[in-house]
Structures are given as structure tokens and as C-alpha cells.
């Protein structure tokens, strides 16, 4: 008799867990505000270890603002400087990559090649300026989005090709670029593992 009750209890718990899982996955279940349910990864085995809480999560790209400008890439000079077909020289906001050329630094050529791969000549981009439109050298200070909505500046930091540099008054997306740097450092990506 005790075995029967124990088996029934186990079956009820399993059935309840299955209903909660399906309810969450299909949107039937509405959880109270503040209750977090971890996402289920399609490819992760059921016994996979949870993510290390000590490693910061990568930030998500912000949405392209409605007032973003349009431009096309003419030439990528290095990992954080490029030219647009309208004649503007651009310094990417929120990032700094290692130097190339006479004052070459570790990972400078790699960062330049990554930006060239992301933004080959003729690529259409959406442009977003912050408070200060130009730097002391007359370069346009911009965030660039690709047509698929990826924020190039953030991606370079996230993948370890650049470090975050936030200089007031240009603090748009400061939290995101700093979080991306923390995650890249913790994972030893790019410059954080190679230099």
C-alpha cells in the first residue's frame, strides 16, 4: 500500500512538472512579475550544467533608433576608424581597438580585419550619434548598425576585438558596452586572451 502511494505521488509530481514546463513553453502559464524562468536551450542536453553565475552574460543589441541616419562604407582604416562614402571620417563610439601601423599593438591587425569583414566597402549602415557629434580631430563620432540590426560597436567589444571606452558626454549605451567588456574579459575572448 505504501509503495502504491509513493508511486502515485511521484507520478503526480512528474505530471505537474510536465504541465508547468509545457505551460511555460506554450505561453499558457502566466508567472507573477519578478519570477524568472530560465530559458530552455534546444541543443543543450537535459543534464547540462547551468551557466556560471560568475561569468557575466553578453548584453543584447539595442534596437535601431527610429531617427537613425543612413550611410555606406567606403574604407575601414583600423578597428575603430573608417570612412563613409559621403566623405565623413568616423571614429566608432564607446570602443577602442589596438593600434596598427608604425605603433602596432597586439591584436590591432586582427581587429582591423574583423571590422573589414563586418563592414566591407559598399556596406549599408544605420548611424547614430550621441551628444557630441565630432571629436577634436573632426571625426564623426558614431554608433553603426548593420541592416540586420547588429550594433557593430557592441559586437566588437563582445567578441574581444575592442575594449569599452565611455567618455562623457557621450554615454549612450554605456551600460551595454561596459557589460560586453566584462563578459569578454571573463571569457578571455580576443584581446583578453591573446594579449
TAWONOR-V961435 format. One record per helix or strand of 3 or more residues. SS is the DSSP state (H for helix, E for strand). FROM is the first residue (numbers start at 1). TO is the last residue. If there is no record, write none. Layout:
BEGIN
<<SS;FROM;TO> <SS;FROM;TO>>
END
This chain:
BEGIN
<<H;2;26> <E;69;76> <E;81;84> <E;89;92> <H;101;103> <H;108;118> <E;124;134> <E;140;145> <H;152;158> <H;174;186> <H;191;194>>
END
